[in-house]
Amino acid sequence: MRCLFLAVLTLNAPPAAADTVFASTTIRAREVIAREAVILKDFDTVGAAQSLDEVVGSEAKRAIYAGQPVLIASITLAAAIERNEIATATFVLNGLTISTEARALERGAVGDVIRAMNLTSRNTIRAEVLTDGNLRVLP
């Protein structure tokens, strides 16, 4: 009897609501999302961010309008380097370090591998974007 009672309670329980992040102001494409631009509501939306920590500091891929949920597919890591930006490119191999200036040919977030142009030789290089916006040249 006790098992039957627990089964009935479980089946009749209301669905658990999850928190969802909503835009409180319009967030433009490529804008870094600030804490003031988003709010947390007790609402369940499939594919939407569920905590402010996973949204704040990210970059919007496309415009997110005020009152709309912030979808995970609509955000990405913020870019650390923009296209045409000049950065220091460093190549390190077996204790040898070579540094030069390079122009980014693509924009990228930390950890992305982008193409850049060595300003001295005018050759195209592949480099990883570092946290300080500089580049680590890949062999």
N, C-alpha and C positions, 0 to 999 in steps of 0.2 A: 504493500500500500504506500509506503514511504517513497519507494522508487517511482511509482506512478505519479505521485504528487509532485516530485522534483521534475519529472519529464514534462508535466503539464506547465509548470512554472517556466521552464526553459523555453518551451515552444511559444508561450504567450508573452515572452519578454520583449520589450520594445527594442528596435535595432539601436546599436551603439552609435552615437553621432561622433564624428571626428572633426577636429578643427581644420579649417582651411584658411589659407592666406589670400586676402583680397587687396586690390589696389585701392588706396584711399584718394589718390590723385592720379592723373594720367601720367604714365611712365613712357617716355619716348624710346624708340629703338636706339640701341647702343648706349643708353643711359645706365649708369651704375645705380642700383636700387638702394635708396637710403631708408633708414628705419622709419622716418616720418611718412614715407610714401606707401606703406603697407600696414594693414591691420589684420588681426586674427579673429575669425568669426566661428561660432559653433555651428558648422554646416559641413556636409559631406559632399565633395565634388571629386569625381574620378579623374586622376591625372594631375590634380592640383597639389601645390606645396602644402605641407601640413605643419610646418614650423617656421618662425621668422628667421631662425639661424641659417636655414638652407637658402633663403632668398636675399637677405640683406648682404650687400657687398657684391652680389652677382650683377651681371649685365643683361639687359633685356635684348632678346634677338629681334623682337618686333614690338610695336606699340601695345601697351596694356592699358586699357581705359579704366577710369575710376569706377569702382563698383564691380569690376569683373574679377574672377578668381585668377590667381597667378599660376599658370600651368607650368609644370616642370619642363615641358618641351619649349617654353617661351623664354627660358633663361639659360645662361651659360656663364663660365668664368669670365671675369672682367679682363679686358685686354691690357697687357703690360707694355706692349709696343704697337704703335700705329704704323700704317703703310707710309713710306717715305721718311720715316723718322731715322735720324742718325744715331747710332749706338756703337759702343765699343765691342768688337768681336775678338774673342780670345780663343786661341788654339793651344791645347796642352797635350804633349805626348812625350813620355819617358823623361820628364824633367825639363823639357824644352817648352818655353812659353812664348808665343808670338801674339801680339795685340795690334789691332789696326781699327780704323773706323769703317763702318759698313752702313749702307742704307737698306732699311727693311723694305722688301718688295711685297710683303703681306703683313697684315696685322695678326697678332697672336697673343694668347694668354700664357701664363707661366707654364712651362713644360711643353708647349707646342713646338714643333719643328717647322721652321719657316725658311723661305728663300730670302737671301740678302745679297747685295752687291758690294764686294770689296772695293772701296773708293780708290785704293792705290792701284790695283791691277785691273779693275773693272770686270773681274770674273764673278760669276754667280756662285754663291756658297750655300750650303745647308747648315742651319744653326738652330740650337735649342734656346728658347727664351728663358732667361733667368729672372728671379724675383725682383732684382733691381732694374730690370729693363735692358740689361746688357745681353749679349749673345755668346753662347759657347759653340764654337765651330765644330762640326762633326767631321770625322775622317772620311 
